Amino acid sequence: MSDASSNIDEHEKSRFGKIGYLLSAVRTIGEIAPFSYKLEYDGNFIEGDAVMILVLNGCFIGTNLLPFPMVSPDDGLFGVASLENASLGAFLEIIAMKRSWTQKMISDSGVTYLQAGTLTIESKRPLDVDMDGENYRQTPSGIKVLAYHLSVLTPN
């Protein structure tokens, strides 16, 4: 996602809107190489190789509904999805799902999924961290949920 944001064609973005990001992602995905990571979450540790790690506090990426059933903006936890599979098809399958995946579907897809209130991600080389289409820092990077920190008005 951070590479796709960096490689966005401003003409495509202004002309096609969010489709410009998808076109950039399609161009970028063939160049993705897995990276080694270490993840500390809520006092636990895992490490592995991934092509992307998504840290979620909601059910959408862009305007696309994500299929992870456990993501909620008000539970005090991030959803963390580590994608080990670099194929364009696997990524598009995740984005295109219109129903929630079961835990088995997540595991079978090459995705490691967990939930955490605090998270630190390290990588062997600094990698860009993207938030809402902007690269704003690099790894190593830490983040913490501030549960009930904001009040949000919503319709019933």
Order of alpha helices (4+ residues) and beta strands (2+ residues): alpha-alpha-alpha-beta-beta-beta-beta-beta-beta-alpha-alpha-beta-beta-beta-beta-beta
